[in-house]
Amino acid sequence: MCSMAVGPVGPARLRGRAREWESVLGLLDSAAIGRGGIMLVDGAPGIGKTRLLTAAEDSATDHGFSLARARPAEVPQEAPLFAGLESASHGVLEGRTPVPRTDLDACLEKAASRVGERMARGPTLITLDDLQCADETTVAAMRALPARLAGQPVGWVLVRRWGAGDPAADRLFEDWQQLGAVRVELGPLPPDVVADVISDILRAQPDLDLLSLAKGAAGNPQLLVALLDGLRDEGAVAIAGGRARLISGQSPQRVEEVIDVWLERLSPVAHNLLEIAAFLEPSFAVGDLAEVLGWPAERLLAPVREIVASDLLTSVGKDVLTFQHDLVRQSVAQRVPAAVRSALCSQSRGRLSRSPVASTGSRRTEALTSPKQTRAGWDRLTDSERTVAGLVAQGLTNREAAKRLFLSPHTVSFHLRKVYRKLGVSSRVELTRLSIEQEQIRAGRAGVVAATPVTAYASLRRSS
């Protein structure tokens, strides 16, 4: 069997994964010469785990390997390697009853026999995706089978998603890593690779506005591809002369669909906290979130850990958090009812103006805290820009504002980008805060909206 090396960076669809691809090639080479091996892959939702797994399967098949795939949701119907093992429903981790030990041994013997039949035809690659969804029996099989087949031409690739909270899968990964398995943790794509991905998909070089919008995906391949495909499908980019120019910065439907799936995995309390967090400063302390909600800080620990494990929030200092993806932050904020949105912005701004995180924020935030600077920024807006800004601050989408003003969504997006530049903001959330502040200045009020709308909304969301 020849070496698996097919170039230093692997398939074109694996941009930015040269190191990870080398691990795949090492595993296949080891299996090809009869030593076998195990590779453990984990990472955040949408980070490219399945894409790496599929590329490994394709490469193995191209080099004469027998391939056995196992998907927890499909066992045993479409995963003959694990035929006979009982499986829970996809994603259900509670209430599972593993098969008796004697039955498990019999199933393992059958699985080992099937692998032996495959090995007679050459080396074998066995893959299991979404391990966090597997039942205890399947996890037990993955714990026992590699040991039974040690020293054979078999490569194993086990993939799981971070944040699923399955102790059995966690222990399996830890045990096999201690026994020498190669562990690959996929991280976000770096900025230069993001630019290459944009060029690959749009077949054009992105302008600065498009690159800036793409930063909101924070290097997450699934979110980035959804953004680019959505912008192209909705006519929000103009491509001419080898350049891709952003026309509308509104989040495409494809992005919202990806975020929907991510949010559905959160518990109701964690989902609620994420919505409130979307209206705090870009970087905020856990204590800030507790103050807005009127909760003791220790009550937030479990749901905050859940959100961080799901890669939606990330730590940027001791007890200081920020959204991992700005696209998610803006999407979550827009999902909050418009009637509650202004109260959240006003309350969080009033309370957090006293917080250490807010006081050490960016120069732009400090400048806009000054009423004089805020008033000057609004005074530079044209009538059209001020009208668009007001509608967006009320919670209207670009399409809704366009319909109200009898304009095209592209024209509204054009005005909104100019508003952002003149006010020194980068999101609808920041614009809403400034709009509320400007109204308070005009009315001569320095107070903040009472906490009741926020806490009432939080209670409603937790009970729904």
ChimeraX attribute file (.defattr): number of C-alpha atoms within 10 A of each C-alpha:
attribute: neighborCount
match mode: 1-to-1
recipient: residues
	/A:1	12
	/A:2	9
	/A:3	13
	/A:4	19
	/A:5	16
	/A:6	12
	/A:7	11
	/A:8	12
	/A:9	17
	/A:10	23
	/A:11	17
	/A:12	10
	/A:13	13
	/A:14	16
	/A:15	17
	/A:16	21
	/A:17	21
	/A:18	15
	/A:19	12
	/A:20	19
	/A:21	24
	/A:22	18
	/A:23	15
	/A:24	28
	/A:25	21
	/A:26	18
	/A:27	25
	/A:28	32
	/A:29	23
	/A:30	21
	/A:31	25
	/A:32	26
	/A:33	16
	/A:34	19
	/A:35	16
	/A:36	23
	/A:37	24
	/A:38	26
	/A:39	22
	/A:40	20
	/A:41	23
	/A:42	22
	/A:43	20
	/A:44	21
	/A:45	21
	/A:46	18
	/A:47	21
	/A:48	21
	/A:49	23
	/A:50	17
	/A:51	14
	/A:52	22
	/A:53	19
	/A:54	14
	/A:55	18
	/A:56	22
	/A:57	22
	/A:58	14
	/A:59	20
	/A:60	23
	/A:61	14
	/A:62	11
	/A:63	15
	/A:64	15
	/A:65	26
	/A:66	21
	/A:67	18
	/A:68	19
	/A:69	16
	/A:70	22
	/A:71	18
	/A:72	24
	/A:73	21
	/A:74	16
	/A:75	23
	/A:76	17
	/A:77	10
	/A:78	14
	/A:79	17
	/A:80	16
	/A:81	21
	/A:82	28
	/A:83	15
	/A:84	19
	/A:85	21
	/A:86	18
	/A:87	23
	/A:88	22
	/A:89	15
	/A:90	16
	/A:91	16
	/A:92	14
	/A:93	16
	/A:94	9
	/A:95	8
	/A:96	14
	/A:97	12
	/A:98	17
	/A:99	17
	/A:100	9
	/A:101	10
	/A:102	9
	/A:103	13
	/A:104	19
	/A:105	14
	/A:106	13
	/A:107	19
	/A:108	23
	/A:109	14
	/A:110	16
	/A:111	20
	/A:112	18
	/A:113	13
	/A:114	15
	/A:115	23
	/A:116	18
	/A:117	13
	/A:118	18
	/A:119	18
	/A:120	11
	/A:121	11
	/A:122	17
	/A:123	28
	/A:124	29
	/A:125	28
	/A:126	19
	/A:127	21
	/A:128	22
	/A:129	22
	/A:130	21
	/A:131	28
	/A:132	24
	/A:133	24
	/A:134	29
	/A:135	29
	/A:136	20
	/A:137	21
	/A:138	24
	/A:139	18
	/A:140	17
	/A:141	17
	/A:142	19
	/A:143	17
	/A:144	13
	/A:145	15
	/A:146	19
	/A:147	9
	/A:148	12
	/A:149	14
	/A:150	13
	/A:151	14
	/A:152	21
	/A:153	24
	/A:154	31
	/A:155	27
	/A:156	22
	/A:157	23
	/A:158	22
	/A:159	24
	/A:160	25
	/A:161	22
	/A:162	18
	/A:163	19
	/A:164	21
	/A:165	14
	/A:166	19
	/A:167	10
	/A:168	16
	/A:169	24
	/A:170	15
	/A:171	13
	/A:172	17
	/A:173	23
	/A:174	14
	/A:175	13
	/A:176	17
	/A:177	15
	/A:178	9
	/A:179	10
	/A:180	11
	/A:181	18
	/A:182	18
	/A:183	19
	/A:184	18
	/A:185	13
	/A:186	16
	/A:187	17
	/A:188	19
	/A:189	21
	/A:190	12
	/A:191	15
	/A:192	10
	/A:193	15
	/A:194	24
	/A:195	17
	/A:196	16
	/A:197	21
	/A:198	22
	/A:199	16
	/A:200	14
	/A:201	12
	/A:202	19
	/A:203	14
	/A:204	18
	/A:205	20
	/A:206	22
	/A:207	12
	/A:208	12
	/A:209	15
	/A:210	21
	/A:211	17
	/A:212	14
	/A:213	19
	/A:214	25
	/A:215	17
	/A:216	20
	/A:217	24
	/A:218	20
	/A:219	21
	/A:220	23
	/A:221	21
	/A:222	15
	/A:223	26
	/A:224	24
	/A:225	20
	/A:226	20
	/A:227	26
	/A:228	22
	/A:229	19
	/A:230	19
	/A:231	25
	/A:232	18
	/A:233	13
	/A:234	13
	/A:235	14
	/A:236	21
	/A:237	21
	/A:238	15
	/A:239	17
	/A:240	10
	/A:241	7
	/A:242	12
	/A:243	16
	/A:244	22
	/A:245	19
	/A:246	24
	/A:247	19
	/A:248	24
	/A:249	20
	/A:250	16
	/A:251	20
	/A:252	19
	/A:253	16
	/A:254	19
	/A:255	23
	/A:256	19
	/A:257	12
	/A:258	17
	/A:259	17
	/A:260	14
	/A:261	11
	/A:262	16
	/A:263	18
	/A:264	10
	/A:265	16
	/A:266	18
	/A:267	13
	/A:268	16
	/A:269	18
	/A:270	19
	/A:271	21
	/A:272	20
	/A:273	20
	/A:274	24
	/A:275	22
	/A:276	23
	/A:277	27
	/A:278	23
	/A:279	26
	/A:280	26
	/A:281	22
	/A:282	18
	/A:283	19
	/A:284	24
	/A:285	24
	/A:286	18
	/A:287	19
	/A:288	23
	/A:289	22
	/A:290	16
	/A:291	15
	/A:292	21
	/A:293	22
	/A:294	13
	/A:295	13
	/A:296	12
	/A:297	14
	/A:298	10
	/A:299	10
	/A:300	18
	/A:301	11
	/A:302	11
	/A:303	19
	/A:304	21
	/A:305	15
	/A:306	21
	/A:307	22
	/A:308	18
	/A:309	17
	/A:310	23
	/A:311	18
	/A:312	22
	/A:313	21
	/A:314	19
	/A:315	15
	/A:316	13
	/A:317	11
	/A:318	8
	/A:319	10
	/A:320	15
	/A:321	20
	/A:322	22
	/A:323	25
	/A:324	20
	/A:325	19
	/A:326	21
	/A:327	23
	/A:328	26
	/A:329	23
	/A:330	20
	/A:331	18
	/A:332	22
	/A:333	22
	/A:334	18
	/A:335	11
	/A:336	18
	/A:337	11
	/A:338	15
	/A:339	11
	/A:340	13
	/A:341	24
	/A:342	24
	/A:343	20
	/A:344	29
	/A:345	27
	/A:346	25
	/A:347	23
	/A:348	26
	/A:349	24
	/A:350	17
	/A:351	16
	/A:352	22
	/A:353	15
	/A:354	11
	/A:355	15
	/A:356	12
	/A:357	17
	/A:358	21
	/A:359	12
	/A:360	10
	/A:361	14
	/A:362	12
	/A:363	9
	/A:364	11
	/A:365	16
	/A:366	14
	/A:367	13
	/A:368	19
	/A:369	15
	/A:370	11
	/A:371	15
	/A:372	11
	/A:373	14
	/A:374	19
	/A:375	17
	/A:376	14
	/A:377	17
	/A:378	18
	/A:379	13
	/A:380	13
	/A:381	17
	/A:382	13
	/A:383	10
	/A:384	14
	/A:385	19
	/A:386	18
	/A:387	17
	/A:388	24
	/A:389	26
	/A:390	17
	/A:391	18
	/A:392	21
	/A:393	22
	/A:394	18
	/A:395	22
	/A:396	17
	/A:397	18
	/A:398	24
	/A:399	16
	/A:400	16
	/A:401	23
	/A:402	19
	/A:403	13
	/A:404	12
	/A:405	15
	/A:406	10
	/A:407	14
	/A:408	14
	/A:409	21
	/A:410	19
	/A:411	14
	/A:412	26
	/A:413	22
	/A:414	16
	/A:415	19
	/A:416	25
	/A:417	18
	/A:418	15
	/A:419	24
	/A:420	17
	/A:421	11
	/A:422	15
	/A:423	22
	/A:424	17
	/A:425	17
	/A:426	15
	/A:427	15
	/A:428	21
	/A:429	25
	/A:430	21
	/A:431	21
	/A:432	23
	/A:433	21
	/A:434	26
	/A:435	23
	/A:436	20
	/A:437	24
	/A:438	16
	/A:439	11
	/A:440	16
	/A:441	15
	/A:442	10
	/A:443	9
	/A:444	9
	/A:445	10
	/A:446	9
	/A:447	10
	/A:448	17
	/A:449	16
	/A:450	12
	/A:451	17
	/A:452	12
	/A:453	17
	/A:454	23
	/A:455	17
	/A:456	12
	/A:457	18
	/A:458	17
	/A:459	14
	/A:460	11
	/A:461	15
	/A:462	14
	/A:463	9
	/A:464	6
